[in-house]
């Protein structure tokens, strides 16, 4: 076996290509894709609302079966696919596209890679010496528009450029973006004329902040040393600062060789909040006496004396389990005395809320009950404005907000997880909470983050 692997490596070095080995039968990812017009009938008053939506709602996520998911890391390892509905004056098209990552292209040529941990470690080692594709680069987490172009993101890889074709009402993959001196690009990168992103190295306990041009060329960067293992999913960008949490993530030593990602939160240790001034590149540190983790930030506000941060916080987290519950709270950083305070609403503490989307002066969250994502909660500051229960449906991924006649409407995918091919796209008036439901007659995968792109946008 050793001789066989050695010969494969030698052949690859000589030819300049990835090592190729047929692990099984070949497959075509196109067989899993869908593009079809939706046939539906609505009452005239509801149809008139749909007729006014002109754009594309796109949700990216992993190709996994929710019934087989038992750990957080399982969610992040599914192949990235984008489920979309193109709205065009009442004509709707449903599109499902799998992003052509290095991994997918390799698997189409050589067969599906085996789901064996020891082999995954070997594949990753070969990737680091450029002999294998990045099997961790599944492009399944978020979508971002940069200079009127659309990209798929995953935090252990660089972006994939996409083609959103309004005439053909479909999405396609163009190519992977190569960024000088960067191998990873945050799935929650920010864009406002320039790109701001981070990458991290869990072995060296370092986070790297990067400011890039729209063409992904470096403007400035900063290395930040962390006390704990830096698995950082999101960060905050204020007008003059970047805020990065150093949460007390530690290796789960007893399960080191049992779990695929033996990392857990030690909530008895302090959380460190790094505030990087992006002008001076100086770092100020704040300390909170308990450990917590944040996947997604909802909002922030800054005054001369304080920085307020709104987010779902996790007091318990083990990447090898799925037993998590996000509590929506407000954190206040005092610039003068460096104190950190966290405010809680007892009613919010009873709920499990994630995937915040801001609209007007409110935030809408997906809510989970008994491990089922079946509703939305709308908040203003830490006050609950409205709870929406869709208990007969499972909500797939992050919603998006669009404005129809200056009124905010929520668009999302739902599905009946007990009946096959029972997916829906829903539109909810966020003032009256009236729901419009349109059947897709297709199965819907679970999703992560979404985007809505108006047809007037030049993509």
Secondary structure, DSSP 8 states (H G I E B T S, - for coil): -HHHHHHHHHHHHHHTS------S----GGGG-EEEE------HHHHHHHHT--EEEEEEEE---GGG--SHHHHHTS-EEEEEEEEETTEEEEEEEE---HHHHHHHHH------HHHHHHHHHHHHTTSS--TT----SEEEEETTEEEEE-TTS--EEEEEETTTTEEEEEEE--BTTBS---TT-EESSSEEEEEEETTTTEEEEEEE-TTS-EEEEEEEE-SS-------EE-SSEEEEEE--EEE-GGGTTTSTT-EEE-TTS-EEEEEEETTT--EEEEEESS--EEEEEEEEEE-SSEEEEEEEEES--BTT------EEEEEEEETTT--EEEE--TTGGGSEEEEEEEETTEEEEEEEETTEEEEEEEEETTEEEEEEE-TTSEEEEEEEEEEETTEEEEEEEEE-TTSTT-EEEEEEETTT--EEEEE-SS-------EEEEETTS--
